[in-house]
């Protein structure tokens, strides 16, 4: 899977290489999605801006998690923005999974969206990360050869 990117606007409000006097508006965090399959569950780690630009990656992550046939959890700790595409992704996972989907460490903005859309009723929202046990052979990446998990994800909890 590919990380999402943000292409800042050009012109009088957004600045340009030819007009360095104008500052670009605050650039959002690029999106990142990683699927980790462990012994007893699959984890989808989301970070940055979860929006329509990464819809294909969200679809791939859903397919990889479903292929594992394990309970799915979403680590949303580093999500900085989520639009209806992210909410639809969570709703799709919740409605298709034979197991209850857990959302770990959701930031306030994500919690708000889950509450007002009532999608939170379909999910278990957990404040703590219970840790993650990998297979003895190490992590299994998504079938599409996606990126490895970011540092600190998937290992034993810090002591």
C-alpha atoms as a printed R data frame, in Angstrom:
    type eleno elety resid chain resno       x       y      z
1   ATOM     1    CA   UNK     A     1   0.000   0.000  0.000
2   ATOM     2    CA   UNK     A     2   1.118   3.521 -0.604
3   ATOM     3    CA   UNK     A     3   1.224   6.357  1.861
4   ATOM     4    CA   UNK     A     4  -1.086   9.232  0.964
5   ATOM     5    CA   UNK     A     5   0.373  12.563 -0.013
6   ATOM     6    CA   UNK     A     6  -0.789  16.144  0.101
7   ATOM     7    CA   UNK     A     7  -0.160  18.517 -2.782
8   ATOM     8    CA   UNK     A     8  -0.352  22.063 -1.383
9   ATOM     9    CA   UNK     A     9  -2.419  24.580 -3.341
10  ATOM    10    CA   UNK     A    10  -0.586  27.000 -5.602
11  ATOM    11    CA   UNK     A    11  -1.338  30.627 -6.253
12  ATOM    12    CA   UNK     A    12  -1.780  33.788 -4.209
13  ATOM    13    CA   UNK     A    13  -3.119  32.063 -1.107
14  ATOM    14    CA   UNK     A    14  -0.973  28.957 -1.185
15  ATOM    15    CA   UNK     A    15   2.359  30.381 -2.256
16  ATOM    16    CA   UNK     A    16   4.571  28.947 -4.951
17  ATOM    17    CA   UNK     A    17   8.243  28.381 -5.645
18  ATOM    18    CA   UNK     A    18   8.203  31.611 -7.706
19  ATOM    19    CA   UNK     A    19   6.606  33.561 -4.835
20  ATOM    20    CA   UNK     A    20   8.381  32.517 -1.632
21  ATOM    21    CA   UNK     A    21   6.881  35.486  0.237
22  ATOM    22    CA   UNK     A    22   3.569  33.678  0.599
23  ATOM    23    CA   UNK     A    23   3.503  30.827  3.057
24  ATOM    24    CA   UNK     A    24   1.709  27.579  2.311
25  ATOM    25    CA   UNK     A    25  -1.216  26.832  4.570
26  ATOM    26    CA   UNK     A    26  -0.517  24.242  7.213
27  ATOM    27    CA   UNK     A    27   0.132  20.998  5.398
28  ATOM    28    CA   UNK     A    28  -1.675  17.994  6.868
29  ATOM    29    CA   UNK     A    29  -0.048  14.784  7.929
30  ATOM    30    CA   UNK     A    30   0.248  12.292  5.088
31  ATOM    31    CA   UNK     A    31  -1.847   9.189  5.558
32  ATOM    32    CA   UNK     A    32  -0.319   5.857  6.421
33  ATOM    33    CA   UNK     A    33  -2.027   2.472  6.613
34  ATOM    34    CA   UNK     A    34  -0.382  -0.749  7.754
35  ATOM    35    CA   UNK     A    35  -1.937  -4.177  8.216
36  ATOM    36    CA   UNK     A    36  -0.296  -6.531 10.704
37  ATOM    37    CA   UNK     A    37  -1.542 -10.085 11.092
38  ATOM    38    CA   UNK     A    38  -0.678 -11.718 14.391
39  ATOM    39    CA   UNK     A    39  -1.502 -14.953 16.170
40  ATOM    40    CA   UNK     A    40  -4.966 -14.071 17.338
41  ATOM    41    CA   UNK     A    41  -6.023 -10.929 15.459
42  ATOM    42    CA   UNK     A    42  -5.305  -8.557 12.598
43  ATOM    43    CA   UNK     A    43  -4.432  -4.939 13.313
44  ATOM    44    CA   UNK     A    44  -4.859  -2.045 10.921
45  ATOM    45    CA   UNK     A    45  -2.708   0.900 11.978
46  ATOM    46    CA   UNK     A    46  -3.945   4.258 10.698
47  ATOM    47    CA   UNK     A    47  -2.116   7.560 10.950
48  ATOM    48    CA   UNK     A    48  -2.320  11.018  9.443
49  ATOM    49    CA   UNK     A    49  -5.264  12.253  7.389
50  ATOM    50    CA   UNK     A    50  -7.748   9.486  6.604
51  ATOM    51    CA   UNK     A    51  -9.772  10.793  3.670
52  ATOM    52    CA   UNK     A    52 -11.024  10.026  0.158
53  ATOM    53    CA   UNK     A    53  -7.513  10.296 -1.281
54  ATOM    54    CA   UNK     A    54  -6.623   6.939  0.290
55  ATOM    55    CA   UNK     A    55  -9.882   5.132 -0.452
56  ATOM    56    CA   UNK     A    56  -8.090   2.447 -2.465
57  ATOM    57    CA   UNK     A    57  -5.659   1.799  0.377
58  ATOM    58    CA   UNK     A    58  -8.536   1.511  2.848
59  ATOM    59    CA   UNK     A    59 -10.182  -1.037  0.548
60  ATOM    60    CA   UNK     A    60  -6.917  -3.046  0.349
61  ATOM    61    CA   UNK     A    61  -6.541  -2.952  4.133
62  ATOM    62    CA   UNK     A    62 -10.102  -4.222  4.544
63  ATOM    63    CA   UNK     A    63  -9.436  -7.091  2.125
64  ATOM    64    CA   UNK     A    64  -6.177  -8.047  3.857
65  ATOM    65    CA   UNK     A    65  -7.791  -8.026  7.301
66  ATOM    66    CA   UNK     A    66 -10.781 -10.052  6.108
67  ATOM    67    CA   UNK     A    67  -8.490 -12.558  4.403
68  ATOM    68    CA   UNK     A    68  -6.884 -13.336  7.775
69  ATOM    69    CA   UNK     A    69 -10.284 -14.464  9.150
70  ATOM    70    CA   UNK     A    70  -9.180 -13.133 12.554
71  ATOM    71    CA   UNK     A    71 -10.789 -10.496 14.770
72  ATOM    72    CA   UNK     A    72  -9.813  -7.015 13.565
73  ATOM    73    CA   UNK     A    73  -8.644  -4.040 15.577
74  ATOM    74    CA   UNK     A    74  -7.923  -0.544 14.337
75  ATOM    75    CA   UNK     A    75  -5.137   1.462 15.981
76  ATOM    76    CA   UNK     A    76  -6.267   5.055 15.404
77  ATOM    77    CA   UNK     A    77  -3.931   6.746 17.885
78  ATOM    78    CA   UNK     A    78  -2.092   8.806 15.253
79  ATOM    79    CA   UNK     A    79  -5.081   9.821 13.115
80  ATOM    80    CA   UNK     A    80  -5.088  13.615 12.740
81  ATOM    81    CA   UNK     A    81  -8.136  13.948 10.463
82  ATOM    82    CA   UNK     A    82 -10.912  11.669  9.250
83  ATOM    83    CA   UNK     A    83 -13.657  12.362  6.732
84  ATOM    84    CA   UNK     A    84 -16.643  10.277  5.694
85  ATOM    85    CA   UNK     A    85 -14.352   7.876  3.816
86  ATOM    86    CA   UNK     A    86 -12.729   6.852  7.085
87  ATOM    87    CA   UNK     A    87 -16.087   6.515  8.814
88  ATOM    88    CA   UNK     A    88 -17.389   4.401  5.914
89  ATOM    89    CA   UNK     A    89 -14.267   2.214  6.155
90  ATOM    90    CA   UNK     A    90 -14.977   1.541  9.845
91  ATOM    91    CA   UNK     A    91 -18.672   0.890  9.161
92  ATOM    92    CA   UNK     A    92 -17.804  -1.520  6.353
93  ATOM    93    CA   UNK     A    93 -15.391  -3.441  8.581
94  ATOM    94    CA   UNK     A    94 -17.920  -3.593 11.413
95  ATOM    95    CA   UNK     A    95 -20.733  -4.822  9.183
96  ATOM    96    CA   UNK     A    96 -18.680  -7.459  7.347
97  ATOM    97    CA   UNK     A    97 -16.596  -8.899 10.167
98  ATOM    98    CA   UNK     A    98 -17.873 -12.004 11.962
99  ATOM    99    CA   UNK     A    99 -16.125 -10.625 15.070
100 ATOM   100    CA   UNK     A   100 -16.699  -7.329 16.857
101 ATOM   101    CA   UNK     A   101 -14.167  -4.770 15.540
102 ATOM   102    CA   UNK     A   102 -12.168  -2.840 18.145
103 ATOM   103    CA   UNK     A   103 -10.893   0.710 17.721
104 ATOM   104    CA   UNK     A   104  -7.861   1.378 19.900
105 ATOM   105    CA   UNK     A   105  -6.802   4.756 21.294
106 ATOM   106    CA   UNK     A   106  -9.102   6.853 19.107
107 ATOM   107    CA   UNK     A   107  -8.365  10.590 19.318
108 ATOM   108    CA   UNK     A   108 -11.223  12.958 20.243
109 ATOM   109    CA   UNK     A   109 -11.988  13.891 16.620
110 ATOM   110    CA   UNK     A   110 -12.452  10.243 15.643
111 ATOM   111    CA   UNK     A   111 -14.549   9.548 18.752
112 ATOM   112    CA   UNK     A   112 -16.769  12.501 17.873
113 ATOM   113    CA   UNK     A   113 -17.352  11.204 14.336
114 ATOM   114    CA   UNK     A   114 -18.146   7.711 15.610
115 ATOM   115    CA   UNK     A   115 -20.589   9.172 18.115
116 ATOM   116    CA   UNK     A   116 -22.504  11.522 15.801
117 ATOM   117    CA   UNK     A   117 -22.740   8.929 13.026
118 ATOM   118    CA   UNK     A   118 -23.632   6.190 15.536
119 ATOM   119    CA   UNK     A   119 -21.020   3.951 13.922
120 ATOM   120    CA   UNK     A   120 -19.471   3.747 17.381
121 ATOM   121    CA   UNK     A   121 -22.430   1.547 18.376
122 ATOM   122    CA   UNK     A   122 -21.110  -1.100 15.974
123 ATOM   123    CA   UNK     A   123 -17.558  -1.014 17.348
124 ATOM   124    CA   UNK     A   124 -15.758  -1.554 20.635
125 ATOM   125    CA   UNK     A   125 -13.817   1.606 21.450
126 ATOM   126    CA   UNK     A   126 -10.864   0.860 23.735
127 ATOM   127    CA   UNK     A   127  -8.648   3.466 25.411
128 ATOM   128    CA   UNK     A   128  -5.637   1.217 25.975
129 ATOM   129    CA   UNK     A   129  -3.515  -0.797 23.581
130 ATOM   130    CA   UNK     A   130  -3.593  -4.414 24.803
131 ATOM   131    CA   UNK     A   131  -0.351  -5.210 22.961
132 ATOM   132    CA   UNK     A   132   0.047  -7.474 20.001
133 ATOM   133    CA   UNK     A   133   1.507 -10.950 19.664
134 ATOM   134    CA   UNK     A   134   3.113 -11.741 16.366
135 ATOM   135    CA   UNK     A   135   3.521 -15.171 14.840
136 ATOM   136    CA   UNK     A   136   6.782 -16.925 15.697
137 ATOM   137    CA   UNK     A   137   7.922 -16.263 12.130
138 ATOM   138    CA   UNK     A   138   7.371 -12.516 12.499
139 ATOM   139    CA   UNK     A   139   4.688 -10.224 11.136
140 ATOM   140    CA   UNK     A   140   2.664 -11.121  8.111
141 ATOM   141    CA   UNK     A   141   2.291  -8.155  5.835
142 ATOM   142    CA   UNK     A   142  -0.666  -7.536  3.593
143 ATOM   143    CA   UNK     A   143  -0.848  -9.793  0.555
144 ATOM   144    CA   UNK     A   144  -0.096  -6.834 -1.695
145 ATOM   145    CA   UNK     A   145   3.387  -6.504 -0.183
146 ATOM   146    CA   UNK     A   146   2.550  -3.457  1.899
147 ATOM   147    CA   UNK     A   147   4.995  -1.630  4.082
148 ATOM   148    CA   UNK     A   148   6.164  -3.007  7.374
149 ATOM   149    CA   UNK     A   149   4.634  -1.697 10.547
150 ATOM   150    CA   UNK     A   150   5.999   1.578 11.891
151 ATOM   151    CA   UNK     A   151   8.541   1.361 14.690
152 ATOM   152    CA   UNK     A   152   6.982   0.425 17.993
153 ATOM   153    CA   UNK     A   153   3.885  -1.179 16.483
154 ATOM   154    CA   UNK     A   154   3.366  -4.861 16.937
155 ATOM   155    CA   UNK     A   155   6.088  -5.402 19.495
156 ATOM   156    CA   UNK     A   156   5.661  -6.072 23.167
157 ATOM   157    CA   UNK     A   157   4.265  -3.196 25.214
158 ATOM   158    CA   UNK     A   158   6.862  -0.858 26.677
159 ATOM   159    CA   UNK     A   159   7.778  -1.662 30.257
